[in-house]
Amino acid sequence: MPNKIEKFFFFLAVCLLCLSPSAYAFHNGGVADCQACHTMHNSKDGAVVATGGGLSSALIVATDPSSVCLNCHSGPGSFNSYHVSSPDGSAMTPGGDFYWLKKTFTWSGGSSPGNTHGHNIIARDYGFTADSYRSTAPWGSYPAASLGCNSCHDPHGSTNGGTANSNPPVSGSGSYGEPAPAGTTRGNYRLLGGTGYNGGDASLGNSFSNAAPIALQNFIRPFGETDTSHVDYGSNMSEWCANCHTDILTNEHQNSSSNFEHPSGNNEGLEDYVDTYNQYVKTGDMSGSRGTAYFALIPFERGESDVNLLDPAGTLGPDSASNLMCLTCHRAHASAFKFVGRWDFAAELLIDSHPAATDAGVTGNDVLYSFYGRDMITEFGASQRILCEKCHQVPKDGYPDFGGGP
């Protein structure tokens, strides 16, 4: 039986462990603080967690998994805020702000419904419901009725099945490039589910076949996006998206209702578009150079599999190894525009984009925040055309016909 001295040293060791930096970090790449998401006895801070239907089988502290996430990740946004659902569109993270799902804009002759603005997560405690238009993922079969934050993000932060599959334990975030201590590994970028992940619902029988992407965020501005502080994408982003949107790789993102197609992925190099991207400054101005060509609204993959070769503060444009990816044109969470676009795909001139100041449904800083705080007309001029021009010579190639949309 342990004596008092042994008990004291055991207690001291536990205290020191709890005070270590890795213990302080709630979501530092691996398993978080259990009690922040789960409850054993239907109580938290002295209050009843669930009434009526009772707790879920996962013993979570909210109605559904995404509501658990938003208990922490809902609130005003800034470059150092981990909020992804703001009250005003201010969460200008690389992935986007779920705020836009609740915003429908209408104008004479058109509309931009909220459910077309992003991934329609189900977070009932915060007013988010399943997509009313689609029953399954575009170009895939993942059910809209099951979509939540945990469909993409592994809340327990395991990599490739975790230690149960003989993998080393996760010791920190995989988003910022810190080296892992010996005998451990860093988590996946943004806790994205890796190979074998079940998409957040084991009953669906899913198993991700494509690994999480190689990407690196600038730790100085961990949740912001500018031309000089952003995510630098290496490889495998489109492949990872194809875990749910399977056919975007197999059919080159073709739309059955139009002649639109747009290949993306590790094997879809920018090739003939490299020079255009690097030289393009704005409509009518091709005086740019590769050294300052990077444009945060239109990112690309470097074609790198080594995260140590990425530079999230760099301004270099693409080269012959660079790839097109899904996030070149789309946000991962949500945006102000149809089809989760980074810009309004239907507006030939940016000045004609929606949301516009005169649209019904526009409030506060919606127009400014739609382009991540950039006054596009002041920056690029009233004659600026659709941002497809960053890669395409639009007047020569023609404007894209999206048909019914992605």
C-alpha positions in Angstrom: 0.0 0.0 0.0 1.5 3.4 -0.9 2.7 5.5 1.9 2.1 9.3 2.3 5.4 10.3 0.6 4.6 8.1 -2.4 1.1 9.6 -2.6 2.5 13.1 -2.4 4.9 12.6 -5.3 2.1 11.0 -7.4 -0.1 14.0 -6.7 2.8 16.3 -7.6 3.4 14.5 -10.9 -0.3 14.8 -11.9 -0.2 18.5 -11.1 2.9 19.0 -13.2 1.3 17.1 -16.1 -1.8 19.2 -15.9 0.3 22.4 -16.0 2.3 21.3 -19.0 1.7 23.3 -22.3 0.2 20.3 -24.0 -2.4 19.9 -21.3 -3.4 23.6 -21.6 -4.1 23.2 -25.3 -7.7 22.1 -25.6 -7.7 21.2 -29.3 -4.0 20.9 -29.9 -4.2 18.3 -32.6 -5.4 15.3 -30.5 -8.1 14.4 -28.0 -9.5 17.5 -26.2 -10.8 18.0 -22.7 -13.5 15.2 -22.4 -15.9 17.1 -20.1 -16.1 20.1 -22.5 -18.0 17.9 -25.0 -19.3 15.0 -22.9 -21.2 14.5 -19.7 -21.5 11.4 -17.6 -24.5 12.4 -15.4 -26.5 14.8 -17.6 -25.1 17.8 -15.9 -22.6 20.5 -16.5 -21.7 23.3 -14.1 -24.6 22.4 -11.9 -27.2 22.5 -14.7 -29.2 19.8 -16.5 -27.8 19.2 -20.0 -30.6 17.4 -21.8 -34.4 17.4 -21.1 -37.2 15.6 -22.8 -35.6 13.1 -25.2 -32.6 12.8 -22.9 -28.9 12.4 -23.8 -27.6 10.9 -27.0 -25.7 7.7 -26.9 -22.5 9.7 -27.2 -23.3 11.6 -23.9 -22.7 14.9 -25.5 -23.5 18.3 -23.9 -25.7 19.6 -26.7 -28.5 18.4 -28.9 -26.2 17.2 -31.7 -22.4 17.1 -32.4 -22.2 20.3 -34.3 -24.0 22.2 -31.5 -21.3 20.9 -29.2 -18.7 22.4 -31.5 -20.5 25.7 -31.7 -20.6 25.9 -27.9 -17.0 27.1 -28.3 -16.7 28.0 -32.0 -19.7 30.4 -32.2 -19.0 34.2 -31.7 -17.4 37.3 -33.3 -14.6 36.6 -35.6 -11.0 38.0 -35.9 -7.7 36.7 -37.2 -6.9 35.2 -33.8 -10.4 33.9 -33.1 -11.4 30.2 -33.6 -15.0 31.2 -34.2 -16.5 29.8 -37.4 -20.1 31.0 -36.9 -20.4 34.7 -36.2 -23.4 36.9 -35.7 -22.3 39.3 -38.5 -20.1 37.6 -41.0 -16.9 38.6 -39.2 -15.4 35.1 -38.9 -13.3 35.5 -42.0 -11.4 32.2 -41.6 -10.0 30.3 -44.5 -12.9 27.9 -44.3 -15.5 30.6 -44.1 -18.3 31.6 -41.8 -21.5 29.5 -41.3 -23.3 32.8 -40.7 -23.9 32.9 -44.5 -26.1 29.8 -44.3 -28.7 32.0 -42.6 -28.5 34.8 -45.1 -30.8 34.9 -48.2 -30.4 37.8 -50.6 -32.9 38.8 -53.2 -32.9 41.5 -55.9 -34.9 42.3 -59.0 -34.7 39.2 -61.2 -32.7 37.0 -58.8 -31.9 35.5 -55.4 -29.1 33.8 -53.5 -30.7 31.4 -51.0 -28.8 30.7 -47.8 -28.8 27.0 -48.3 -26.7 27.4 -51.4 -24.0 29.3 -49.5 -22.2 26.4 -47.9 -22.2 23.0 -46.2 -25.5 22.9 -44.3 -24.4 21.5 -41.0 -27.0 20.4 -38.5 -26.6 22.3 -35.3 -30.1 22.6 -33.9 -29.2 24.5 -30.8 -27.9 27.3 -33.1 -30.6 27.3 -35.7 -28.8 25.3 -38.4 -30.8 22.6 -40.1 -30.3 20.1 -42.9 -30.1 21.2 -46.5 -33.7 21.6 -47.8 -32.6 21.3 -51.5 -30.2 18.3 -51.6 -30.6 15.0 -49.9 -27.0 13.9 -50.6 -23.6 15.5 -51.3 -23.1 16.8 -54.8 -21.2 14.2 -56.8 -21.5 11.8 -53.9 -23.8 9.9 -51.6 -23.1 11.3 -48.1 -26.6 12.0 -46.6 -27.5 15.7 -46.0 -29.4 14.5 -42.9 -26.2 13.4 -41.3 -24.0 16.4 -42.1 -22.2 18.0 -39.2 -18.8 19.4 -38.2 -17.7 15.9 -37.3 -18.5 14.7 -40.9 -15.2 16.4 -41.9 -13.3 17.0 -38.6 -12.4 14.2 -36.2 -13.2 15.6 -32.8 -10.8 13.1 -31.2 -8.0 14.1 -33.5 -6.7 10.6 -34.4 -4.6 10.1 -37.4 -5.1 7.0 -39.6 -7.0 5.1 -37.0 -5.0 6.3 -34.0 -3.0 4.3 -31.5 -5.4 1.4 -31.9 -3.9 0.9 -35.3 -0.3 1.0 -33.9 0.2 4.6 -34.9 2.2 6.9 -32.5 0.1 9.2 -30.2 -0.7 12.7 -31.4 1.3 15.3 -29.5 0.1 18.6 -31.1 -1.6 20.4 -33.9 -0.9 19.6 -37.5 -2.0 23.0 -38.7 1.1 25.2 -37.9 4.2 23.1 -38.7 5.7 22.5 -35.2 8.0 19.4 -35.1 6.6 16.4 -33.2 8.6 15.1 -30.2 10.3 11.7 -30.6 7.8 8.8 -30.5 4.8 11.0 -31.3 3.2 12.6 -34.4 1.3 15.8 -35.1 -2.4 15.7 -35.9 -3.9 16.2 -39.3 -4.4 19.7 -40.6 -7.4 21.2 -38.9 -8.3 17.8 -37.3 -9.6 16.7 -40.7 -10.5 13.0 -40.8 -7.8 10.8 -42.2 -7.7 7.5 -44.0 -10.3 5.2 -42.5 -12.3 7.9 -40.8 -16.0 7.1 -40.7 -17.4 10.6 -41.6 -18.6 11.2 -38.1 -21.3 8.4 -38.1 -20.2 4.8 -37.9 -23.7 3.6 -38.9 -23.3 5.0 -42.4 -20.5 2.5 -43.2 -18.2 5.2 -44.5 -14.4 4.8 -44.5 -12.3 7.7 -46.0 -10.0 6.3 -48.7 -8.1 9.5 -49.2 -5.7 11.0 -46.6 -6.0 14.5 -45.1 -4.4 17.3 -47.1 -0.9 18.7 -46.6 -1.4 22.3 -45.6 0.1 24.9 -43.3 -1.5 28.0 -41.6 0.5 31.0 -40.4 0.6 30.7 -36.6 0.9 34.4 -36.2 -2.6 34.9 -37.6 -4.0 31.5 -37.0 -7.5 32.1 -38.2 -7.0 34.9 -40.8 -6.5 35.1 -44.5 -4.6 37.8 -46.3 -2.2 37.8 -49.3 0.7 37.7 -46.8 -0.7 35.5 -44.1 -2.8 32.5 -45.2 -3.0 28.8 -45.6 -0.3 27.4 -47.9 -1.7 24.3 -49.5 0.7 21.5 -50.5 -1.3 18.6 -51.9 -4.3 16.3 -51.6 -7.0 18.8 -50.9 -9.4 17.8 -53.7 -8.6 14.1 -53.1 -9.7 14.6 -49.5 -12.9 16.4 -50.6 -13.6 13.4 -52.8 -14.1 11.2 -49.7 -17.7 12.5 -49.9 -17.8 14.3 -53.3 -16.5 11.2 -55.1 -17.2 12.1 -58.7 -15.4 15.4 -58.7 -12.3 13.5 -59.5 -13.7 10.7 -61.7 -15.7 13.0 -64.0 -13.6 16.2 -63.8 -16.3 18.2 -61.9 -18.6 18.0 -64.9 -22.1 19.5 -64.6 -24.8 17.4 -66.3 -27.0 20.5 -66.8 -24.4 22.5 -68.8 -21.1 22.1 -70.6 -19.2 23.2 -67.5 -16.3 21.1 -66.2 -13.3 22.0 -64.1 -10.7 19.3 -63.3 -8.9 19.6 -59.9 -6.5 17.5 -57.9 -2.9 16.4 -57.5 -2.7 15.5 -61.2 -4.3 18.6 -62.5 -1.5 21.1 -62.8 -2.1 24.7 -63.5 0.2 24.2 -66.6 -0.9 26.8 -69.2 -2.4 29.0 -66.6 0.7 29.6 -64.5 1.9 32.6 -66.5 -1.6 34.2 -66.5 -1.9 33.8 -62.7 1.5 35.3 -62.1 1.1 38.2 -64.5 -2.5 39.1 -63.7 -3.0 42.1 -61.4 -6.5 43.1 -62.4 -8.6 43.4 -65.5 -6.5 45.0 -68.2 -3.3 44.8 -66.1 -0.9 42.0 -66.8 2.2 43.6 -65.3 2.6 41.3 -62.3 5.4 38.9 -61.5 5.6 35.6 -59.6 7.3 37.0 -56.6 4.1 39.0 -55.5 1.4 37.1 -57.5 -0.2 35.2 -54.6 -3.9 36.2 -54.2 -5.6 35.0 -51.1 -9.0 34.9 -52.7 -7.7 32.4 -55.3 -5.3 29.9 -53.5 -3.7 26.9 -55.2 -1.6 23.9 -54.2 2.1 24.0 -54.4 2.4 20.3 -55.4 4.3 19.6 -52.2 4.0 16.5 -49.9 6.4 17.9 -47.3 4.8 20.5 -45.0 8.2 21.9 -44.1 8.5 23.2 -47.7 5.3 25.4 -47.4 5.3 29.1 -46.5 2.1 30.5 -45.2 3.5 34.1 -45.2 4.8 33.8 -48.8 3.6 35.7 -51.8 5.1 33.5 -54.5 2.7 32.6 -57.3 2.5 29.1 -58.8 5.1 27.3 -60.8 5.0 24.2 -63.0 4.5 21.9 -60.0 1.4 23.7 -58.7 -2.1 22.3 -58.8 -5.7 23.4 -59.0 -7.9 22.3 -56.1 -11.5 22.6 -54.9 -10.6 25.5 -52.5 -9.2 27.5 -55.4 -12.8 28.5 -56.2 -14.8 27.4 -53.1 -14.8 27.8 -49.4 -14.9 24.8 -47.1 -17.5 25.9 -44.6 -19.6 28.7 -46.2 -19.4 31.9 -48.1 -21.7 34.9 -49.0 -22.1 33.5 -52.5 -24.0 30.7 -54.3 -22.2 27.4 -54.7 -19.9 28.3 -51.7 -18.0 30.4 -54.2 -15.1 32.7 -53.2 -16.7 35.2 -55.4 -20.0 35.5 -57.3 -19.7 33.2 -60.2 -22.7 34.7 -62.0 -21.4 38.3 -62.0 -19.4 39.2 -65.1 -18.3 42.4 -63.3 -17.5 42.4 -59.6 -19.5 45.6 -59.2 -22.6 43.5 -60.1 -21.9 40.8 -57.4 -24.5 39.8 -54.9 -24.8 40.4 -52.0 -25.1 44.1 -53.0 -25.9 47.0 -50.7 -29.4 47.3 -52.3 -30.3 43.6 -51.9 -33.1 42.6 -49.6 -31.6 40.6 -46.7 -28.3 42.6 -46.6 -27.4 43.9 -43.2 -24.4 45.5 -41.5 -21.1 44.8 -43.2 -22.3 41.9 -45.4 -21.0 43.4 -48.6 -17.6 44.2 -47.2 -17.2 40.9 -45.3 -18.3 38.9 -48.4 -14.8 39.6 -49.9 -13.0 39.3 -46.5 -12.8 43.0 -45.7 -11.5 43.9 -49.1 -13.2 46.9 -50.9 -13.0 45.3 -54.3 -14.1 48.3 -56.3 -11.5 50.6 -54.6 -8.8 47.9 -54.9 -9.5 46.7 -58.5 -11.8 49.4 -60.1 -15.4 49.4 -61.3 -14.4 47.6 -64.6 -13.0 44.6 -62.7 -14.4 41.4 -64.3 -15.1 38.0 -62.7 -12.1 36.6 -60.7 -11.9 33.6 -63.0 -9.6 36.0 -64.9 -6.8 35.3 -62.4 -6.2 32.0 -64.4 -8.4 32.3 -67.5 -8.3 34.9 -70.3 -12.1 35.3 -69.9 -12.8 37.5 -73.0 -10.9 34.9 -75.1 -12.3 31.7 -73.4 -15.8 33.0 -72.7 -17.6 33.2 -69.4 -18.3 29.8 -67.7 -21.8 28.3 -67.9 -22.5 26.8 -64.5 -26.0 25.6 -65.3 -27.6 24.4 -62.2 -24.5 24.9 -60.2 -22.1 22.6 -58.4 
